[in-house]
Amino acid sequence: MHVHVSHPDGEAKFWMSPKLALATSTGLSTKQIIEAQQLVTVHMEEIVHAWHMHFPG
């Protein structure tokens, strides 16, 4: 499971399991990547729920 985070400067992809980890990033500063990771952490439960709703089974 993974999530893409978009920003006007670029984007990042984070693996959600087995633990949250940066997969790739393009155009984002280290600070922006850290902020994105913090947002994913805060919204982890919501993201996982949405994933399961979109990809049932």
RODOVEX-602532 format. One record per residue: residue in three letters; y negated, z negated, x negated of N, C-alpha, C in turn. Coordinates in pm, whole numbers, padded with zeros to 5 digits, always signed. Example, Ala and Ser with C-alpha at 12.3 -4.5 7.8 and 13.67 -1.06 7.14 Angstrom:
<rs>
ALA+00569-00780-01319+00450-00780-01230+00330-00780-01320/SER+00225-00708-01285+00106-00714-01367-00003-00787-01290/
</rs>
This chain:
<rs>
MET+00116+00000-00085+00000+00000+00000-00124+00000-00091/HIS-00222+00079-00052-00345+00085-00130-00464+00107-00038/VAL-00583+00089-00093-00707+00111-00019-00806+00182-00111/HIS-00881+00276-00051-00987+00346-00123-01120+00284-00084/VAL-01205+00263-00182-01338+00208-00159-01438+00314-00206/SER-01523+00358-00114-01622+00462-00145-01760+00402-00159/HIS-01838+00461-00248-01974+00420-00276-02051+00547-00310/PRO-02182+00552-00287-02256+00674-00322-02241+00715-00470/ASP-02215+00617-00557-02201+00645-00700-02060+00691-00739/GLY-01961+00664-00654-01824+00699-00690-01725+00633-00596/GLU-01604+00612-00645-01502+00548-00563-01400+00476-00650/ALA-01323+00390-00584-01215+00317-00651-01095+00312-00558/LYS-00978+00301-00618-00854+00284-00544-00790+00155-00593/PHE-00751+00069-00499-00688-00058-00533-00548-00062-00474/TRP-00451-00102-00554-00318-00133-00504-00328-00268-00436/MET-00263-00281-00320-00269-00405-00243-00150-00496-00273/SER-00040-00437-00318+00078-00519-00345+00153-00460-00463/PRO+00224-00539-00540+00255-00678-00509+00136-00772-00525/LYS+00033-00730-00600-00091-00807-00606-00207-00710-00616/LEU-00325-00753-00577-00443-00667-00579-00473-00625-00723/ALA-00482-00493-00743-00508-00440-00877-00580-00306-00867/LEU-00671-00282-00958-00742-00154-00963-00645-00046-01009/ALA-00636+00061-00932-00551+00175-00968-00633+00278-01044/THR-00746+00320-00984-00835+00418-01047-00977+00393-01003/SER-01070+00444-01079-01211+00442-01038-01283+00559-01103/THR-01381+00609-01032-01462+00720-01082-01607+00693-01048/GLY-01694+00693-01149-01837+00684-01128-01893+00546-01101/LEU-01809+00443-01094-01857+00309-01064-01871+00226-01191/SER-01972+00142-01193-01991+00050-01304-01891-00065-01291/THR-01876-00140-01398-01788-00257-01394-01832-00353-01285/LYS-01963-00372-01273-02016-00462-01170-01978-00412-01030/GLN-01990-00282-01006-01956-00227-00875-01806-00240-00846/ILE-01724-00224-00947-01579-00239-00929-01546-00384-00894/ILE-01607-00478-00962-01585-00620-00932-01629-00652-00790/GLU-01744-00600-00748-01793-00623-00612-01697-00561-00509/ALA-01647-00442-00538-01552-00377-00448-01425-00460-00437/GLN-01376-00509-00550-01254-00590-00550-01275-00717-00469/GLN-01392-00777-00481-01422-00897-00403-01424-00867-00253/LEU-01479-00751-00215-01480-00712-00074-01338-00690-00022/VAL-01256-00626-00102-01117-00604-00061-01047-00739-00045/THR-01071-00831-00135-01010-00963-00127-01052-01035+00002/VAL-01180-01031+00032-01231-01098+00152-01171-01037+00279/HIS-01150-00906+00278-01103-00836+00398-00955-00797+00391/MET-00881-00858+00301-00740-00823+00278-00657-00826+00406/GLU-00667-00932+00481-00587-00945+00603-00619-00833+00702/GLU-00746-00804+00719-00791-00697+00809-00741-00560+00762/ILE-00746-00536+00632-00701-00409+00575-00551-00392+00596/VAL-00475-00497+00568-00330-00490+00584-00294-00466+00731/HIS-00363-00533+00821-00339-00513+00964-00368-00368+01003/ALA-00481-00314+00960-00517-00176+00992-00414-00078+00934/TRP-00366-00105+00814-00264-00020+00752-00139-00016+00841/HIS-00093-00133+00883+00027-00140+00965+00007-00075+01103/MET-00113-00080+01155-00141-00014+01282-00139+00139+01263/HIS-00189+00186+01151-00195+00330+01123-00059+00386+01081/PHE+00017+00305+01009+00149+00346+00959+00256+00250+01012/PRO+00287+00257+01142+00386+00162+01197+00527+00188+01140/GLY+00604+00081+01138+00743+00094+01095+00758+00068+00952/
</rs>
